[in-house]
């Protein structure tokens, strides 16, 4: 299986990524194949504009009902907001993956 060298985020999250307020992303299995220590190009989902690079620090499986305040803080939102965003993007999916990263 190849390891992705690119990741996309909604534009509304770009400022939080660039200023270090957002340090994780929560994805489904189809986007869980990032390799720890790899450097990944970041693009805006809406228009594919290039944002920068992140270093993947960790990839950990998590169930939706295990999301907590720490994850919300790392996403720079409340737990309610985080749960709502995840449900909007991944309706009905319980098995998710936390990808921890830093801007490089």
Phi, psi and omega in degrees: 000132180280153179260130183296148178245008184217148174218147178243149176228151171298143181305328183296345179263356188298316181299316180297324178291313184293329180263006174083006180284333179252117185239002174222162168223146181247123186231168176269181185304322183298341180241032185255007190264026177282142183264133178302138182080355179283151176259127188236136176285138181252131179230154173282132182299318188295318185229007179061023177289141183283133183252317183162205181231146172236155172253128179282122182262330182196151172226114186229134176290148178206145173270151181309316184287357176266352178299136184222185183300327179297316178298317180300317179298318180292339177267356182061047175207173176282163178299319177301314178298315181300312180300320180294315179299315181296318179295324178294317184280319184235066182299131175078001181266124181264322183272114183234177179224132175267121176252113180267138184211168171223148176290139177239000000 
